[in-house]
């Protein structure tokens, strides 16, 4: 068995004092991409030519990414133990680009108009959105020419009749697109609070690319489907586990099998329809108004729950004990008989005050 001492190789990229990153091995050539693209035609080449270069350009232009997935790299990295653990800990999983993320409004209500795919979010995070202040090509060229001559932004804006914001976008290289990370960070989405088991509103902190990985589609017992990688972490009845560990995935590629079953947490029901949540709030001494305010619903939704929630004797035992003193009727502070009598007397008076009907006006100019 051959061994080597711990000497940093010459081709390694040094990081700080003792760390480095080195390419340990690779299976990545243009020829492998070409052969992968032509495997369906039962053709294979041993040398590259001009036609193969044109094929690669065609694949890149039309975004046929499957042949490029046949390339792989292996790196040798030295880092402190806490850096390595932090790096591995954040390998929580990967969602496919067509996965739809539904955001919520300020009242935590979901809306399909607020839905975006992972690909759309990634483009908004990295490339940005189309800039509505983009300049025409000839105007942009004139801005670049005047900026090279040393003309100020304010002077260019006045002479060309364009806004200073558009000039700054052109000089900053953001003419066609504008930075939209601030929009993504302000979007609201629902996340799970493990301490309470409830969904709360939070924001996106970062979006990063994991590269090309094999994905699998899981179909749950209630018909829900999710597409994810084997290292994507899911919340099971036994705690957080990777998808591969949760279902006991065995095999590789298309020849895989599930060796164990598990229960996954999915979207639940509104809290005001959950017996356990209502019971816990009632035991804590919350009133109907406080429960309704925390659940985000009306007073009567909590006071008069649906029939499905009152099927168990345990719920019926404590539900009538809810205090009714907080309930204020719609006519609180008014007298129904008095207002009724006023209406009876006022209506005839109003009718009498109407001007009498006049006969239709006849024109004096008659033949």
N, C-alpha and C positions, 0 to 999 in steps of 0.2 A: 504494500500500500504506500503510495507516494503522498507526502505531505509537504506543505510549504509554510514558511514563517509568515508572520503577520506584518508584511511589508506592503505599503500602498503601491499599487501598480502604476506604471508610468502613464497609462492612458486614462487613469481615474481623474475625475473632476473633484478637487478638494473643496470641502465645505468647512469653514471655520478652522479649528485647531486640528482635530483628529478625524473628522467625518469626511466621507467621500461618496461619490456616485460613479459606478463603472458599468459599462455595457458588458455583461458576462457572456451573452450569447444571443443569436438572432436567427430567425428563419424568415427573412424578409428580402425578397428580390423582385425586380420587375417581371422576371420570367415566371415566378410563381403566380403572380397576379394574372398574367396572360394565360397560363395553363389552366388556372381555376376558371377563367371566363369561358374557355373553349372545351371544358370537360364534357359538357352536354353534347358536343359534336364529335366526341371520341377522337379528339386531335390533341397532340402534344408536341412541343418544340423544345429543342436543346439550346438554341441560340436566339438572341433577339435580332429583329430587323426593323425596317422602317414601318412595315405594316403593324407590327406589335406596338410600336410607340403610338401610332394613330389609334389603336384599339384602347390603350390606356387613357389617352386624352378623351376618347368617346365615353369611356366609363366614368371618368371624373366629371365631364360636362353634363351627362344625363343622370348623375348621382346613382349609379349602380354600385352600391357599396359592398355587396356580398363577396366579389372576388378579392377585395382588399382585406377581408377578414381572415384570409389564409396566412397573413403575416403575423409574426409575434416576436416580442423582445423580452429578454430576461436581464434584469439589472441586479448588480451587487451593491448594496447600500450599507454604510456604517453610520450609525447614529446613536446618541445616548438612549438609555433604556426608556426614559420617560417620553422621549420624542417618538420612539417606536411604538410604545403602548398607546400614546395619543393618536398616532397615525392609524393603527389597527382598530382602535376603538371606534373611529369614525367610518369604518367600512360597514355601514348599516344596511346597505342594499342599493338597488337601482330600479327605477321605474322606466318603462319604455316611453318613447317619445309620443306615442298616441294616447297615453294615459291622460284622462281629462280630470282637471282639478277644478272643483266648484268653489268659488269664493262666496262670502256672505256680505250683506250690507251692514250698516251701522246698527241695525236691530237684530243682527245674527240670523237673518232670513236668507236662505239660499235662493239663487235666481240663475236660470240657465244662461241669461245674458251675461253673467259674470264668470262663465266657465271658459277655461283656456287649457290647451294641451301643454304637456311638458316641452314639446318643441317650440311652441309659441313663447312660453316663458323663458326658454333658453335664448331665443333670438332677442327678446326684449332685454335680457340681462347682459348679453355679450355684444350684439350688434346695435340694438336700439330700435326705435320706431321711426317711421318715415317722417321727415322733418317738413312741417307745413310752411316753414319760412325758407325753404330751399331756394337758392337763386338759379336763374337760368344759366346755361353753360357759358354764354357770351358775357353775362354780367359777372359770373364767378371768375372768368379769366381776367376781366378788367380789374376786379378786386385784387387778385393775386399780383397783377402787374403794378398796380399803384402801391400795394404793400411792400413790394420789393424795392420800390423807389423811395420808401420811407414816409409815405403819406399817412397821416393819422386816421384812426377809425372814424372819429367824428367828422372829419373833412370828407372822407370817402362817402359816408352816409348822406351828407348834405348834397354833395355834387351829383351823386348817382341816384338820389331819391329813394334810398332803401333804408331799412332799419338797422340800427347798430347791432341788434341781436343777430340778424342775418349775416352781417359782416363778421362778427366774432365766430359764428358757426363755420363760415367758410374758411377763415384763417386757422381755426382749430381742427380742421379736417372733419367736421361733422355736418357738412352741408346737406348730404342726402339723408342722413339719419340723425336723430337726436337721442341723448342719453335718457333712458327710461327706467333705470334702476330704482329711482326714487318712487316711481309708480308701483313697481313690483313690491317694494318694501312696505308700502302703505296699504296694499291689498290685504283684506281680512279673510282668514280661513279658519276652519274649526280644527282644533287639536284636542287630544285626550288628556285630561288631568288625572293621572293615575292615583293620586291621593283620594279623590272623591269619586272617580269613575264617571265623571261628567265631561262633556265636550265644552270647551271654552274657546274664546276668540283669540287668535294670535296672528303673527306676521311672519313672512319669509325672511330668513337671515342671510342665506347664501344659496346659490345654485351652482353646482359643479358637474363636470362631465366625467363619467367613469369609463368611457371607452366602449368597445364592442364586447358584449358578454352574452352567453346563451340565456334565453328567457323561457319561462314555462307559464302556462295558463292554468290556474287552479279554478275549479268549479265547486262551489260550496253546495251544501244540501238544500239551501233555499233558492238556488239558481243564480246567485251572485257569482261573478267571475272577476278575477284579478290576474294581471300579467306581471310577473316579477322574476328576479333572478334568484338563484339558490341562496345567496348570502343576504337577501333582504330579510330584515327582522320583522316578525309579526308577533302580536300579543295573543298568546294562547291561554288556556285555563291553567297552565303550569308556569306562566310567566313569559318573558320575552325570549324568543328563539328565532334562529334563522329558518327560512322556509325549508331548507334541506333537513335540518334537525327536527322540525315540527312534524313533518310527514314521513320522516325516515326515507328520504330519497336515495335510491340505489341505481347505479348505472350512469352512463354518459350518453349525450346526444339524444337521439330519438328512442333509444332502448333504455328507458328508465321505468321505474316502478315505485309505487308507494308502499311502504312496509308497515306503517302505523297510522292510526287515525287520531285527530285532535280537534279541539273546538277553538275557533278563532273569534275574536271580538270584532263585531261589525257595528254599523250605525244602529243605535238603539231607538227608543221612543222618546217623545217629549217628556220632560220631567213631570209635568202636571198630570201625565197619564201613567206614571210609574207608582205602584202601590208602596213599594219600599221607600221611595224618596218622600212621598207624602207622609208616610207614617213616621219617618225619621224627623221631618220638620215639625210634625205635630207633637211628638215626644219632647222635642227641644223647646216647646212652649211658643212656637210661632203662631201668630194670628192668621186669619184667612187673608187679610190684606197684605201682610208681609210675605206669605207663601206665594200669593199671586204676583207680587212685585218681583220676587226672586225668580219665579218661573217665567216671567215675561208674558203673562196672560191676564185676562180680566178677573175681577172679583167673582163673578157668577160662574166662571169656568171651574174655579176651585170649590166654590160653595155648592154647586149642583153638578157633580161629575157625571160623565156618561154612565149608562146602565151597565156597561161591561166592567167598569171599575168597582161596582157595588155588588158583585156576585158572591163574594166570600163573606161569611159571618164575622170574620175578624175585622174586616173593614167597616161593616155596618155597626160594629160594637162601639167604635170611637167616632165615627163620622157625625152622628147627631150631636155630639158634645162640642162641636165647633162653636165658638161664641158668635151670637147673632147681633150683639150690641153694636158692632161696627157698621152694620148694614144701614144705609141711609136710602130711603125710598126716593123715587124720582120727584115726588111732590113734597119733599121734606121742607117744613117751614111755611107751607102755603095751605090755604083752606079750599078744598075742592068745591064745597057748596057755595062759598062766597063768589069765587071766580065764575062758577056756573050761573049764579043769579045775575052777575054783572053782564055776562054775555047775553042773557035773555033780554035785559033792558036796553043794552047798547045797540043791538042789531036793528030794532025798529027805528031808533033815533037816526041811525045812519041811513036807513032807507028813506026817511022823511026829508033828510037834508039834501038828497040828490036833486039836482035841477029838473024841473018838469020837462017832459019830452016836447020838442017843438016840431011843428009840421015841416015837411021838406020845403026848402027855399025854392021859390019859383022865379025864374028869370023874367025881368021886365021887358026884355027885348024879345017879343014874340011876334010872329007873323000873323 
